């Protein structure tokens, strides 16, 4: 099915060149903002976002800082920093109330924003959301500490090149694909956001929340969705059988139907 082409927009927010996609006319229909996952951009979510635009919603899909065509921050950001950036984006567009859809890392940002500004967020849809921290095994903790200690010793002894070589070797052998792909400030940002556990934040979300998960999601396993369903006061979980971390793409037609019903259902 062919969807209408989005209009592309740019503005300066927090002195960062910011890019987003948009469809629908201002003031026509309720607004929905889509937030992509780590390593993605607004185009990943657009096939799904466009189906909501066709249903009469005004739809926005934002490139988060450091992804797509939006500039990276100047220092390592937390999830809260990203949420404040999104809030300023909404201020600039004069969007006082809207619904949120977040995938993976974008789900983390959406949760923090929804908890911080409950009067602004109508309904919340989290697609395989990140934000629940998995406790590392004893072996992983020991390995991480050993690498950090050795790297610190090399730096204190003046062997900076050797310390960097060790860091590069550890990233190549033990780092995730996202960690290996990230560079500079974005790698430091990834380390920072992965260290955050948003379970307490989730408990403060007041918005009606829909959780959509893939049964075979390995990046944010199903148990994390089940935990969020128990933690968020008004939440329901739907699991797509056989689907993975990008279940919304594998089952985008079904996902679009579910979201249309969720956002139009009277509460």
Backbone as a ProteinNet text record, in pm:
[ID]
protein_1_A
[PRIMARY]
XXXXXXXXXXXXXXXXXXXXXXXXXXXXXXXXXXXXXXXXXXXXXXXXXXXXXXXXXXXXXXXXXXXXXXXXXXXXXXXXXXXXXXXXXXXXXXXXXXXXXXXXXXXXXXXXXXXXXXXXXXXXXXXXXXXXXXXXXXXXXXXXXXXXXXXXXXXXXXXXXXXXXXXXXXXXXXXXXXXXXXXXXXXXXXXXXXXXXXXXXXXXXXXXXXXXXXXXXXXXXXXXXXXXXXXXXXXXXXXXXXXXXXXXXXXXXXXXXXXXXXXXXXX
[TERTIARY]
85	0	88.6	59.2	137	85.1	176.4	139.1	182.1	112.8	152.7	291	364.8	497.4	485.6	570.4	565.8	631.4	598.7	672.7	789.3	905	1025.8	1043.1	1083.8	1097.1	1227.5	1279.8	1399.2	1382.5	1442.4	1444.9	1566.1	1600.1	1707.8	1646.8	1680	1631.3	1751.8	1766.4	1884.9	2011.8	2006.2	2117.7	2156.1	2070.7	2096.4	2004.9	2062.5	1980	1891.2	1760.4	1664	1574	1559.5	1482.8	1366.8	1252.2	1138.9	1052.1	971.1	872.5	735.3	645	513.5	409.3	288.8	176.6	53	-44.1	-164.5	-151.8	-263.7	-266.1	-277.5	-209.8	-214.8	-358.5	-397.4	-531.2	-635.5	-594.9	-689.6	-659.1	-743.4	-723.8	-625.8	-627.7	-533.8	-393.1	-293.5	-154.1	-89.3	-0.2	77.7	223.6	311.9	455.8	517.7	595.7	666.2	814.1	869.9	1010.8	1078.1	1181.1	1248.4	1345.1	1395.1	1490.7	1634.6	1726.3	1869	1918.4	1992.9	2048.3	1953.3	1827.4	1730.4	1709.5	1603	1563.1	1414.7	1363.7	1219.6	1166.8	1250.8	1203.5	1165	1226.7	1195.9	1049.8	1001.1	865	762.7	808.6	713.6	605.1	633.8	523.8	409.8	445.7	344	278.6	360.7	306.5	209.5	241.5	157.3	17.7	5.9	-126.9	-212.9	-149.5	-224.4	-260.8	-172	-203.7	-324.5	-333.5	-447	-576.4	-562.6	-680.4	-726.4	-660.6	-705.4	-623	-515.9	-429.6	-325.4	-282.7	-165.6	-45.1	46.1	152.7	288.8	374.2	511.6	605.5	717	820.8	953.3	1014	1130.7	1259.5	1362.7	1498.7	1556.3	1580.5	1639.2	1784.8	1837.7	1975.4	2078.3	2160.5	2262.7	2219.4	2096.5	2043.1	1976.3	1975.9	1914.3	1981.3	1901	1952.4	1954.5	1935.7	1945.7	2086.8	2143	2280.7	2294.2	2414	2442.1	2461.3	2432.6	2460.2	2609.9	2645	2786.5	2849.5	2767	2816.2	2723.8	2767.4	2685.4	2553.9	2443.2	2310.7	2253.2	2163.3	2082.9	1948.7	1868	1732.9	1654.1	1675	1608.2	1644.4	1770.5	1811.8	1735.6	1721.2	1644.6	1498.2	1441.7	1301.7	1282.8	1377.4	1367.8	1381.5	1464.6	1476.9	1344	1280.8	1152.5	1047.8	1049.9	955.6	975.2	1100.2	1125.9	1080.8	1096.3	1045.5	893.9	823.5	678.4	641.5	719.1	694.6	706.7	811.3	835.2	721.7	660.8	550.6	414.7	417.1	294.2	200.1	256.6	177.2	159.1	43.7	19.5	-30.3	-88.4	-134.9	-134	-83.8	-70.7	-51.1	-53.4	-22.2	124	181.9	321.1	331.6	418.6	455.4	606.7	664.4	809.3	854.2	954	1011.6	1148.1	1171.1	1301.1	1352.6	1465.1	1516	1414.1	1343.8	1239.2	1130.4	1107.9	1013	1061.5	1192.2	1249.7	1225.6	1253.5	1234	1086.2	998.5	854.8	807.9	861.5	821.8	861.6	984.1	1031.3	947.2	918.2	838.2	696.1	636.8	500.3	491.9	592.8	593.1	616.2	698.8	733.9	624.5	551.1	450	317.3	253	131.5	16.6	8.2	-101.6	-85.4	35.5	62.7	39.3	54.4	50.2	-85.8	-152	-280.2	-261.2	-238.6	-213.6	-70.5	-20.6	118.4	122.9	193.1	214.3	363.7	404.1	544.8	566.3	654.5	682.9	818.2	816.3	942.1	1033.3	981.2	1052.9	1175.7	1280	1395.8	1366.1	1462.6	1448.3	1447.3	1428.1	1435.3	1572.1	1649.3	1787.7	1795.4	1869.2	1894.8	2017.5	2004.6	2117.9	2226.1	2352	2458.2	2492.5	2539.6	2582.7	2712.6	2749.4	2873.5	2994.2	2992.6	3104.7	3118.4	3005.3	3009.3	3059.1	3012.2	3058.8	3208.5	3256.8	3400.1	3481.3	3435.1	3508.2	3513	3399.5	3394	3487.8	3487	3573.6	3720.6	3754	3892.8	3942.3	3859.2	3898.5	3915.5	3821.7	3830.5	3955.2	3983.1	4098.9	4228.6	4238.3	4358.7	4376.5	4267.7	4274.2	4316.9	4263.2	4300.6	4446.5	4498.1	4638.9	4728.5	4693.1	4772.3	4775	4662	4657.1	4743.2	4738.2	4818.3	4967.2	5005.4	5145.5	5192.7	5099.7	5136.3	5127	5061.7	5049.4	4909.8	4885	4752.5	4715.1	4811.9	4782.5	4742.7	4812	4779	4640.5	4607.3	4474.2	4365.9	4390.9	4293	4281.7	4394.3	4392.8	4309	4323.8	4244.5	4095.4	4061.5	3921.1	3864.4	3942.6	3897.1	3878.8	3972.6	3962.3	3838.3	3812.6	3695.7	3566.4	3562.1	3442.2	3417.9	3526	3512.7	3467.4	3512	3482.5	3357.5	3328.2	3218.8	3109	3136.7	3038	2926.1	2809.1	2695.7	2720.4	2637.7	2649.2	2628.5	2533.5	2510.9	2634.5	2697.9	2816.8	2930.8	2950.3	3058.7	3034.6	2907.9	2875.6	2886.2	2859.8	2860.7	3003.5	3019.6	3151.3	3139.7	3249.1	3257.4	3145.2	3079.2	2977	2858.1	2830.3	2715.1	2745.4	2871.5	2906.4	2894.7	2941.2	2929.8	2783.2	2701.4	2558.2	2494.9	2531.5	2476.3	2509.7	2634.2	2674	2590.3	2565.7	2490.6	2344.7	2279.9	2137.4	2115.8	2210.6	2196.2	2209.4	2274.2	2290.8	2165.7	2069.5	1949.3	1842.2	1775.5	1661.7	1539	1440.9	1324.8	1202.4	1222.5	1108.5	1033.5	1107.2	1042.8	970.2	1031.2	965.3	835.4	839.1	719.9	603.8	634.6	529.6	458.2	518.5	460.1	387.6	377.3	308.6	157.9	90.2	-54.2	-130.9	-66.6	-133.3	-177.8	-294.5	-329.1	-220.7	-168.1	-49.2	-72.4	-35.7	-41	101.3	127.8	259.4	248.9	326.1	328.7	467.7	473.7	602.6	610.1	732.6	756	788.5	727.9	749.1	895.7	966.5	1106.3	1204.7	1163	1249.2	1368.8	1488.8	1609.7	1674.5	1646.2	1705.4	1637.2	1504.8	1426.6	1330.2	1374.4	1296	1155.3	1070.7	929.1	908.2	995.9	976.1	979.9	1051.3	1055.3	919.3	854.4	719.6	621.9	636.9	548.9	570.9	697	726	664.1	675.4	615.3	463.2	403.9	258.2	213.9	298.8	265.5	297.1	389.4	439.9	361.7	332.4	256.5	112	56.5	-75.7	-187.6	-191.4	-299.5	-237	-201.9	-128	-180.5	-170.5	-204.2	-98	-69.2	36.9	-22	21.8	-11.5	119.3	130.8	251.7	223.1	309.4	297.4	372.6	304	371.4	476	593.8	698.8	773.8	733.8	797	914.1	1001.8	1120.1	1113.6	1230.6	1239.7	1171.4	1160.2	1091.3	956.3	883	752.4	658.9	673.4	584.3	607.4	725.7	750.9	709.7	735.7	695.4	543.5	474.9	327.9	271.5	321.7	288.2	140.1	75.7	-67.1	-149	-117.3	-187.2	-157	-30	7.8	-68	-77.3	-150.4	-296.2	-357.7	-498.2	-515.3	-424.2	-431.8	-415	-317.6	-293.9	-411.4	-468.1	-584.6	-697.9	-722.7	-828.2	-793.1	-669.2	-624.9	-639.4	-596.6	-597	-734.8	-825.9	-960.7	-1061.7	-1028.8	-1121.2	-1145.6	-1269.7	-1304	-1265.2	-1211	-1173.6	-1277.1
-119.4	0	124.4	219.5	341.6	445	504.1	607.2	743.8	849.8	983.8	1020.1	1094.5	1138.7	1240	1229.3	1327.2	1457.4	1563.6	1688.7	1688.6	1737.9	1741.6	1880.5	1885.6	2013.5	2017.5	2137.2	2157.6	2282	2278.8	2394.3	2379.3	2485.8	2480.9	2466.9	2359	2334.1	2302.9	2376.7	2367.1	2381.8	2470.3	2499	2379.5	2278.8	2162.6	2167.8	2145.6	2133.3	2010.6	2031	1925.9	1899.5	1773.1	1732.6	1643.9	1662.8	1573.3	1562.8	1457	1433.6	1463.6	1504.2	1545.5	1521.5	1486.7	1480.4	1528.8	1576.5	1631	1780.6	1846.9	1991.3	2030.6	2138.7	2186.9	2216.9	2167.1	2191.6	2093.7	2002.4	1904.1	1767.6	1724.4	1595.3	1602	1498.5	1489.6	1464	1498.5	1484.2	1362.3	1298.8	1183.4	1205.9	1188.4	1197.6	1059.3	1021.7	894	916.2	833.9	841.3	708.1	711.7	591.1	534.4	415.8	349.6	388.8	335.6	364.8	312.4	397.9	359.4	381.3	414.7	438.8	587.1	618.6	757.8	759.5	876.3	890.5	804.1	774.7	698.1	554.8	499.2	362.4	350.5	452.4	449.9	506.8	567.2	638.2	550.2	427.4	346	326.7	312.2	298.5	432.5	538	670.6	714.8	683	726.5	666.3	543.3	482.7	559.7	619.3	700.8	834.9	887	1009.5	990.6	874.6	845.4	832.1	801.3	786.5	920.4	1030.5	1162.4	1229.5	1164.4	1224.9	1314.6	1416.1	1493.7	1422	1375.6	1285.6	1350.9	1333.8	1382.9	1264.9	1258.3	1158.8	1233.7	1232.5	1315.5	1234.8	1294.2	1239.7	1286.4	1195.4	1232.8	1275.4	1359.7	1408.3	1295.8	1307.2	1207.3	1102.5	1115.8	1016.3	1086	1016.7	1075.5	1206.9	1310.1	1440.7	1540.8	1494.4	1582.9	1574.6	1688.3	1694.7	1623.9	1575.1	1508.3	1611.7	1574.6	1666.8	1687.2	1790.6	1822.3	1742	1677	1594.5	1475.3	1378.8	1259.2	1295.6	1250.7	1280.3	1160.3	1190.6	1088.1	1077.4	979	968.6	1095.1	1148	1270.4	1388.4	1396	1503.3	1493.9	1372.1	1353	1390.9	1354.9	1389.1	1540.3	1611.4	1758	1818.6	1757.6	1804.2	1788.1	1672.7	1648.9	1747.7	1777	1874.3	2011.8	2051.7	2179.8	2177.3	2062.8	2046.5	2067.5	2010	2026.8	2171.9	2236.9	2378.3	2461.9	2432.9	2512.5	2494.9	2376.2	2351	2382.4	2434.9	2470.6	2351.4	2233.7	2113.4	2097.3	2136.9	2136.5	2001.6	1921.1	1788.2	1696	1575.7	1481.9	1341	1244.5	1105.3	1076.8	975.7	938.7	791.8	765.4	628.5	621.2	527	514.7	371.5	351.7	218.9	210.7	107.3	78.8	199.4	258.8	375.7	489.6	506.2	607.5	583.8	456.1	424.9	472.4	461.5	513.4	662.2	734.7	879.5	912.2	837.3	861.3	838	735.2	707.8	821.9	871.5	980.6	1105.4	1135.7	1254.1	1239.3	1123.1	1101.6	1113.7	1063.1	1072	1215.5	1290.8	1427	1528.3	1503.5	1599.5	1527.7	1476.8	1396.4	1473.3	1603.9	1681.9	1701.4	1677.5	1701.2	1576.1	1459.3	1334	1267.8	1241.7	1173.7	1025	950.4	807.3	777	664.4	625.5	484.3	467.1	334	305.5	196.6	158.6	31.4	39.2	-72.6	-131.4	-247.2	-310.7	-209	-140.2	-29.5	-74.6	6	-10.7	59.8	55.1	127	40.7	-90.9	-182.3	-249	-226.2	-274.3	-420.3	-497.5	-638.1	-646.3	-714.9	-728.7	-814.6	-767.3	-845.8	-968.7	-1072.3	-1192.5	-1165.6	-1257.1	-1242.1	-1237	-1319.2	-1320.9	-1186.8	-1129.8	-1001.2	-891.5	-892.4	-791.3	-803.7	-926.9	-948.4	-904.3	-938.9	-902.8	-751.4	-685.1	-540	-470.8	-517	-457.2	-480.8	-600.7	-631.7	-542	-521	-436.1	-291.9	-242.8	-105.1	-84.7	-180.6	-168	-167.7	-258.3	-266.9	-140.8	-92.4	29.2	148.6	157.4	266.4	260	138.8	122.3	166.2	125.3	164.7	316.6	380.7	526.9	594.6	543.3	603.1	585.4	478.2	452.2	527.2	596.8	675.8	602.3	482.9	405.4	427.9	551.5	587.4	506.5	482.4	406.4	262.9	204.3	67.8	61.7	165	170.4	178.3	258.7	270.2	139.4	73.1	-55.9	-156.7	-156.4	-246.2	-214.4	-86	-45.4	-91.2	-73	-113.4	-264.5	-337.9	-484.6	-530.3	-471.4	-508.6	-478.5	-362.3	-326.1	-425.2	-466.6	-558.7	-697.1	-740.4	-876.5	-886.6	-783.3	-793.6	-687.9	-583.2	-477.4	-518.3	-457.6	-484.1	-419.3	-455.2	-394.6	-243.5	-199.8	-55.7	11.8	-52.7	6.4	16.2	-88.8	-87	19.4	41.3	137.8	281.7	303.4	440	489.7	619.1	681	806	840.4	966.8	988.2	1103.7	1141	1045.9	984.7	894	760.3	717.8	597.3	624.9	741.5	778.3	792.9	844.8	856.1	718.6	625.6	490.1	424.6	437.7	380.5	441.1	570.6	638.8	593.3	586	551.5	403.6	318.3	176.2	150.3	242.7	226.7	266.9	330.3	378.6	270.5	261.3	171.1	257.6	247.6	335.1	270.5	164.2	97.9	192.7	272.2	366.4	476.2	520	618.3	561.9	435.9	373.4	372.5	356.1	351.8	485.1	594.1	727.2	772.4	686.5	722.6	717.8	826	833.8	806.6	813.3	794.8	650.1	627.5	492.5	444	325.3	279.8	145	137.4	13.5	-34.9	-160.1	-220.8	-324.3	-306.4	-400.2	-462.4	-594.3	-664.2	-779.8	-814.3	-933.8	-1050.6	-1163.8	-1282.9	-1322.6	-1303.2	-1347.1	-1229.9	-1121.4	-1004.3	-1039.8	-1023.9	-1052	-924.8	-809.9	-683.2	-634.5	-639.7	-606.5	-723.5	-826.5	-950	-929.8	-1025.7	-1018.4	-993.3	-1045.7	-1028.3	-880.2	-799.3	-656.2	-591.6	-634.8	-586.5	-630.2	-752.8	-802.3	-724.7	-689	-609.5	-470.2	-408.4	-277.1	-284.3	-391.9	-407.1	-413.6	-470.6	-477.5	-345.9	-267.8	-149.4	-23.2	-3.5	114.7	97.2	194.9	177.2	138.7	197.8	170.8	123.3	-6.1	-58.4	-195.3	-223.1	-354.1	-398.1	-527.9	-583.4	-673.4	-651.4	-741.1	-794.2	-925.4	-989.1	-1047.6	-1014.5	-1069	-1202.3	-1312.9	-1443.4	-1446.8	-1498.9	-1519	-1395.2	-1276.8	-1152.7	-1115.6	-1028	-987.1	-843.7	-779.3	-644.9	-540.7	-569.5	-479.1	-538.1	-582.8	-643.8	-548.6	-417.9	-321.4	-315.5	-356.7	-365.6	-501.9	-606.2	-739.7	-751.9	-681.5	-686.1	-543.6	-463.2	-321	-296.7	-378.6	-359	-384.5	-494.1	-526.3	-422.3	-380.2	-277.7	-148	-107.4	13.6	5.4	-110.7	-129.4	-117.5	-179.6	-174.7	-31.4	41.1	178.9	269.9	252	333.8	313.6	189.6	160.6	220	204	252.1	403.7	475.9	621.1	683.5	606.9	660.9	613.1	508.6	456.1	559.1	578.5	671.5	609.6	693.2	646.2	694.3
0	0	0	-89.4	-98.4	0.9	75.4	171	116.7	154.4	109.8	161.8	80.2	121.2	235	336.8	445.6	403.6	472.1	453.6	551.7	507.5	589.4	649	774.6	843.5	921.9	942.7	1024.6	1110.2	1228.3	1317.3	1408.7	1479.3	1577.5	1716.1	1784.8	1919.4	2007.1	2116	2201.3	2117	2018.8	1927.5	1840.6	1832	1747.9	1625.4	1509.2	1388.8	1405	1397.1	1429.2	1309.4	1276.2	1158.1	1200	1133	1157.8	1033.2	1030.4	925.6	982.2	894.5	941.3	833.1	874.1	783.1	855.5	779.7	839.9	860.3	869.9	885.2	1032.1	1069.5	1206.3	1245.3	1362.2	1412.3	1361.4	1271.5	1217.6	1278.3	1368.9	1432.3	1547.8	1628.9	1740.2	1686.7	1767.4	1725.4	1790.1	1714.3	1763.3	1726.2	1822	1797.6	1807.3	1704.9	1700.4	1730	1820.1	1858.2	1827	1745.5	1698	1801.5	1771.7	1859.9	1829.8	1913	1897.9	1763.2	1692.4	1563.1	1447.2	1476.1	1369.6	1345.8	1275.9	1255.4	1223.5	1190.7	1169.9	1056.4	956.5	840.8	877.7	983.7	1024	1067.5	1135.8	1188.1	1090.8	981.6	897.2	834.6	787	732.5	832.9	960.4	1063.7	1092.7	1102.5	1131.3	1023	898	786.6	795.1	846.1	858.4	958	1059.6	1155.1	1093	1006.4	935	845.3	780.1	693.4	773.5	902.4	988.3	1045.4	1006.8	1047.8	1155.8	1199.3	1300.6	1234.5	1307.4	1267.5	1326.3	1241.2	1283.4	1265.7	1366.1	1363.7	1392.3	1321.3	1348.5	1355.8	1473.1	1502.2	1493.3	1431.6	1441.6	1575.3	1666.1	1794.2	1775.6	1864.3	1850	1835.9	1731.8	1705.1	1604.8	1552.3	1458.7	1340.8	1227.6	1109.4	1073.5	1054.1	1014.2	1129	1251.9	1368.1	1426.3	1457.5	1507.1	1642.2	1669.5	1796.5	1907.6	2030.6	2142.2	2159.4	2234.6	2254.4	2367.1	2447.1	2556.4	2573.4	2653.5	2673.8	2742.1	2684.6	2737	2810.3	2904.9	2971.8	2899.6	2939.7	2884.7	2918.2	3039.7	3080.3	2991.9	2948.9	2857.9	2726.1	2675	2551.5	2571.7	2686.4	2713.4	2718.7	2778.8	2784.3	2644.1	2561.4	2423.3	2350.3	2366.3	2300.1	2351.4	2481.4	2537.2	2473	2450.5	2384.9	2238.9	2174.8	2038.3	2035.6	2130.8	2138.7	2167.6	2254.7	2283.1	2156.1	2078.3	1958.1	1857.7	1853.6	1761.9	1824.2	1948.9	2020.4	2034.7	2059.3	2082.6	2233.1	2281.7	2425.8	2476.9	2388.6	2430.1	2308.2	2326.9	2215.6	2270.4	2178.4	2211.7	2173.2	2236.6	2210.1	2169.9	2072.3	2034.9	2036.1	2110.5	2116.6	2097.6	2012.3	1992.6	2059.7	2138.7	2197.9	2276.5	2236.3	2307.2	2306.1	2195.8	2189.2	2292	2326.6	2432.6	2567.8	2592	2716.4	2728.4	2620.1	2619.9	2641.7	2577	2590.6	2733.6	2799.3	2938.2	3030.5	3015.1	3101.4	3078.4	2951.9	2921.9	2975.7	2959.3	3007.1	3158.4	3229.3	3375.5	3421.7	3347	3387.7	3354.2	3245.2	3199.7	3173.3	3277.8	3259.1	3195.4	3216.7	3159.3	3008.9	2959.2	2817	2732.1	2792.5	2717.8	2735.5	2622.8	2627.7	2650.8	2543.3	2553.3	2510.1	2557.3	2535.3	2479.2	2366.9	2308.9	2306.4	2369.6	2377.7	2296.8	2197.7	2109.2	2147.3	2211.4	2254.2	2320.5	2420.4	2482.3	2560.1	2551.1	2638.8	2770.9	2862.7	2988.4	3111.9	3094.2	3207.8	3204.3	3305.8	3304.4	3345.9	3269.2	3300.9	3391.8	3503	3594.7	3530.3	3526.8	3464.9	3547.9	3480.4	3550.3	3625	3714.6	3789.1	3697.6	3590.1	3496.6	3426	3382	3312.3	3405.7	3531.3	3627.9	3651.1	3668	3690.7	3570.1	3449.6	3327.9	3309.6	3332.6	3317.4	3415.2	3541.2	3642	3609.7	3561	3527.2	3413.8	3311.9	3198.8	3244.9	3326.8	3375.5	3461.2	3548.8	3636.4	3556.3	3459.3	3377.3	3293.8	3236.4	3156.5	3241.9	3363.8	3453.4	3491.7	3517.7	3551.7	3435.9	3314.2	3197.4	3179.8	3203.2	3190.7	3296.6	3420.1	3527.2	3502	3434.9	3405.2	3280.3	3215.2	3098.5	2966.9	2966.8	2843	2783.7	2739	2688.1	2564.7	2476.4	2354.9	2388	2485.1	2525.8	2590.2	2668.3	2730.5	2624.4	2519.5	2411.3	2333.4	2312.9	2244	2321.5	2454	2537.5	2525.2	2526.7	2513.2	2379.3	2273	2140.3	2131.7	2192.9	2191.6	2267.7	2383.5	2462.8	2388	2319.9	2243.8	2131.1	2063.9	1951.2	1995.6	2113.1	2158.1	2245.2	2322.8	2419.5	2402.3	2323.8	2307.2	2213.3	2232.8	2144.7	2008.8	1911.3	1779.1	1787.8	1872.2	1889.1	1946.8	2044.4	2106.7	2006.5	1926.9	1828.3	1720.9	1685.7	1580.7	1629.2	1757.9	1812	1828.5	1810	1824.6	1910.6	1977.8	2050.6	2149.4	2137.1	2234.2	2231.8	2116.6	2109.5	2178.7	2176.1	2252.5	2401.5	2444.1	2585.3	2625	2534.8	2561.1	2575.4	2487	2494.6	2627.3	2670.8	2799.7	2911.6	2903.7	3009.2	3012.3	2896.5	2897.1	2931.6	2894.2	2926.7	3076.4	3146.3	3291.2	3368.8	3302.4	3369.9	3375.1	3488.3	3505.4	3530.1	3441	3445.7	3509.4	3586.2	3649.3	3742.9	3820.3	3911	3833.4	3723	3636.9	3581.4	3537	3479.7	3578.7	3705.2	3807.2	3822.2	3774.5	3786.3	3660.1	3559.6	3436	3458.5	3426.5	3444	3315.2	3201.5	3073	3053.9	2993.3	2948.5	2852.8	2876.2	2803.2	2737.6	2610	2533.6	2509.8	2544.1	2524.7	2413.2	2307	2195.5	2188	2191	2202.9	2104.4	2066.2	1987	2078	2052.1	2135.1	2139.5	2027.3	2018	2022.3	2082.6	2096.4	2184.7	2131.2	2207.9	2262.6	2199.5	2245.8	2372.8	2375.6	2495.5	2516.5	2585.9	2596	2652.4	2621.3	2657.4	2806.1	2891.1	3034.7	3073.9	2994.5	3023.9	2995.9	2889	2862.1	2969.2	3016.2	3122.4	3251.7	3279.4	3398.7	3387.5	3270.1	3250.5	3263.5	3214.7	3225.1	3371	3456.5	3599.6	3671.1	3616.4	3685.4	3651.1	3522.9	3480.8	3527.2	3598.6	3660.6	3563.7	3444.5	3348.5	3218.5	3211.8	3096.4	3056.6	2927.7	2874.4	2776.3	2772.5	2688.8	2580.7	2456.1	2344.9	2287.5	2274.4	2223.5	2085.4	1987.8	1853	1845.7	1822.8	1816.6	1705.7	1739.4	1640.4	1597.7	1644.2	1599.7	1689.8	1638.9	1712.9	1760.9	1767.3	1823.5	1735.3	1606.1	1514.3	1474.7	1574.8	1550.2	1476.6	1501.4	1436.5	1285.1	1237.5	1094.5	1040.2	1117.3	1075.3	1066.6	1155	1161	1153.9	1059.7	1061.3	1035.4	950	923.9	1049.8	1117.9	1242.3	1349.8	1355.9	1453.3	1427.4	1301.4	1267.9	1307.4	1285.4	1323.3	1474.4	1548.9	1695.5	1745.3	1689.4	1733.1	1698.4	1580.5	1544.3	1644.4	1680	1777.7	1913.1	1956.6	2087.6	2098.5	1995.2	2002.9	1977.7	1919.3	1894.7	1997.7	2072.2	2173	2282	2317.2	2425.2	2558.4	2647.1	2779.7	2879.9
[MASK]
+++++++++++++++++++++++++++++++++++++++++++++++++++++++++++++++++++++++++++++++++++++++++++++++++++++++++++++++++++++++++++++++++++++++++++++++++++++++++++++++++++++++++++++++++++++++++++++++++++++++++++++++++++++++++++++++++++++++++++++++++++++++++++++++++++++++++++

